[in-house]
Amino acid sequence: MAREKVRVAVNGYGVIGKRVAGAVLAQPDMELAGVADVVSDYRIKAVAEDIAVYASLPEKLPEMRAAGVPVKGNLHELLETVDVVVDCTPAGIGAKNLERYREHGVRAIFQGGEKHALTGHSFVASENYASALGRDSTRVVSCNTTATVRTLTALRNAGLLKKARGVLIRRATDPWESDHSGVMNTVVPEGRIPSHQGPDAQTVAPDLDVVTIAAKAAHTQSHSHYWIVELTRPASGEEVLEAFRANSRIAFIRMSDGIVALNSTIELMKDLGRPRGDMYEVAIWADVLKAEGNELFYTYQVDNQAVVIPETIDAIRALSGLEPDPLASIRRTDEALGVRQEFLQGPGAA
Ligand SMILES: NC(=O)c1ccc[n+]([C@@H]2O[C@H](COP(=O)([O-])OP(=O)(O)OC[C@H]3O[C@@H](n4cnc5c(N)ncnc54)[C@H](O)[C@@H]3O)[C@@H](O)[C@H]2O)c1
């Protein structure tokens, strides 16, 4: 790569796009060239003073300017100036953009709402960074799939995983859209077993024996996963925690610290000063986990809005060839974002 820093564009400045943009700004080896979207209201106005804004669709440019958004130009102009674009548009729209990105010779990262077949490569940094090196595109898998792959491959890497069966309780909608969508006072099971997350995890780690069942609940912040795992041999809880510890993006929380529900962790992230209260780590309840003979039971929390952000940053380094060593990229990203495995000091912290 000719330049010292990789230049990045973000197309779609929503839940994921705004977090990707913020995370790019935090990387010393990356430069945020601009963001693109189609809206004209607070969602884009709030950022336009600090970051160059472009119109994703040419027909939206006059509308955005008329509303007072200082738009620099159209997406194609932004694409002319960058090495990598991160497409964070709503599910299905990204697929229509791939050819556009290719025409500009820009490497493209998509998010989990797109299908594996779009790029033929699905990404979780700890599992398959190396196979993304130099590719022209990849898809960072969804929040649920990212958490599933991080945790199950940690067990597999320690030689402990035989098969895993999980129940995934998903948030209804994201907080910023809770005024107009979501589910109220009910639970909506996904209409098939396995739910799509198990097979999706296999697009990254095909050797995983995993089945998932999923449901959407009425809350708006973060997902909650429950796993029953058959181990290859009897193992102690401490041995299992050690296996999880090998992945730097798995953190440990405890009921004994007062972290008793999803809202406790969300509050803790805000108390720790995390941007937007984000939790990049998969947070396993260490004092709930139980290993009995060759069976293992555990539950963790996934901050759906944040968990894919470190993976997206690593995907930028992999596609651009900025860093050939997966662990070096993961370390760099973790350091810049403040990723950690223990959030609290004290006797509980192992
Ligand atoms: N929200 C989550 O928890 C979450 C987690 C992981 C992955 N994802 C995936 O990330 C992707 C983005 O999801 P999101 O939740 O950030 O969506 P979002 O709706 O919050 O944001 C999408 C943004 O794209 C903009 N947009 C709409 N049409 C556009 C177009 N034609 N061109 C450019 N921008 C356009 C919207 O105005 C909005 O700002 C999806 O693939 C989704 O499946 C979402």
The ligand as an ORCA input file, in Angstrom:
! r2SCAN-3c Opt
* xyz 0 1
  N     -28.239     -3.005     14.404
  C     -27.570     -4.062     14.786
  O     -27.627     -4.498     15.934
  C     -26.658     -4.768     13.832
  C     -25.676     -5.601     14.375
  C     -24.787     -6.241     13.514
  C     -24.920     -6.095     12.147
  N     -25.916     -5.299     11.647
  C     -25.978     -5.163     10.183
  O     -25.392     -3.903      9.837
  C     -26.029     -3.388      8.658
  C     -26.587     -2.022      8.985
  O     -27.537     -2.166     10.012
  P     -27.912     -0.961     10.990
  O     -28.593     -1.576     12.154
  O     -26.747     -0.086     11.210
  O     -28.993     -0.200     10.119
  P     -29.594      1.255     10.377
  O     -30.946      1.249      9.794
  O     -29.398      1.652     11.787
  O     -28.633      2.183      9.494
  C     -28.609      2.132      8.110
  C     -28.250      3.510      7.579
  O     -28.179      3.421      6.162
  C     -28.902      4.518      5.611
  N     -29.383      4.154      4.265
  C     -30.600      3.702      3.879
  N     -30.616      3.488      2.552
  C     -29.379      3.801      2.094
  C     -28.774      3.788      0.810
  N     -29.433      3.393     -0.286
  N     -27.485      4.161      0.712
  C     -26.785      4.563      1.821
  N     -27.319      4.611      3.054
  C     -28.601      4.224      3.179
  C     -30.005      4.817      6.599
  O     -30.451      6.158      6.467
  C     -29.296      4.564      7.927
  O     -28.656      5.723      8.418
  C     -27.078     -4.429      8.264
  O     -26.482     -5.337      7.372
  C     -27.372     -5.136      9.575
  O     -27.888     -6.429      9.406
  C     -26.766     -4.609     12.456
*
